[in-house]
């Protein structure tokens, strides 16, 4: 029996600011918006320090957090801006109750690193919370502050994707209106009024490019922002992610927004059981439509696309934002052998978040990092180091298990979770996977009309943050 040892959390010191890592080159790739991007600004990185809130110094984003004494067991660190101030007439939600016993096992009760004896913790991992798990068995390989509550940023889009795939046909075509784009801000993939997009294309924009415009369009298709948030929270609770509270559909900071590395591991594992999700996060590049629909707006073939030239005018006088090649912003895909995909995230309050997964010698591992920094290395490299350590610890006893909370309703509670598209258990049983959100939440997911708003300008701004 391999013994489990706990390591005290140590504060990193003497770290220097690392340079931004650009997205893997895609010579024919167009912007994740409707105008040609500044080539000096990577499309997938957070905004330069110069545009951060004036009250927040760059050291905040570069310094690992001291979590001695488990200070974030109930709620995340204090916000650094006003993004979580409730709207007039509303109050911040009460945080979910802390479970009497730690989900996944008593070993996960603390906030220090817990790992098997021969697990080598990478020295340059700076995330306040992280967890490595087996996608197929649910075994937890190692973790740090797995139940500490932090903000997920755009990694929560994995939960939205699951809700969407359970409710909508991937081939359904959506003709986007100004009303559908109500609430789109921050990181934008480049969706515009008059464009026609399948649900599958919108999911590509949501997961590959972290498009907040894709998130709100999909949410309006599910009945509206509030209904979709309710559906996301309900699904999180259903799969056992009971320390998660979703405040926005796109991961932007909002009152009460929180999750844990344990919960995000459950959410990602659940999402990976859906072949369409697994296929999307593993895609390096794809064609994305322009707008308005018609001649010149077709999604190009990434292998034969011409250089993006910006808006053009059709013969009928209509200005068209042409289709473009959409690149995946997850650097793990380009740089880590066996990478299966994942999700990036960043906001001022959440700092850097990341989910990555990879397969090696038939074993699939996933890693979640919350409240991280880019110093001394970007999140994907920190994730890669943790994956290496997890694969090297093959055969060690797990420190805990991901508990979906579904065992009571199934003879084999792990059937649904362990049978992703590349898993050893084969494809999920249709009766297990058919969990339509419209069926479960029909009373408040009936499709309603969204409020109309004028989207200023025909050209979307470059996205500024994840």
Secondary structure, 3 states (H helix, E strand, C coil): CCCEEEECCCCCCCCCCCCCCCCCCCCCECCCCCCCCCCCCCCCCCCCHHHCCCCCCHHHHHCCCCCCCCCCCCCCCCCCCCCCCCCCCCCCCCCCCCCCCCCCCHHHCCCCEEEECCCCCCCCCCCCEEEEEECCCCEEEEEECCCCCECCHHHHHHHHHHHHHHHCCCCCEEECCCHHHCCCCCCCCCCCCCCEEEHHHHHHHHHHCCCHHHHHHHHHHCCCHHHHHHHHHHHHHHCCCCCCECCCCCCCCCCCCEECHHHHHHHHHHHCCCHHHHHHHCCCEEEECCECCCCCCCCCCCCCCCCCCCCEECCCCCEEECCEEEECCCCHHHHCCCEEEEEEEEECCCEEEEEEEEEECCEEEEEEEEEECCCCCCHHHHHHHHHHHHHHCCCCCCCEECCCCCHHHCCCCCCCCCCCCCCCCCCCCHHHHCCCHHHHCHHHHCCCCCCCCCCCCCCCCCCCCC
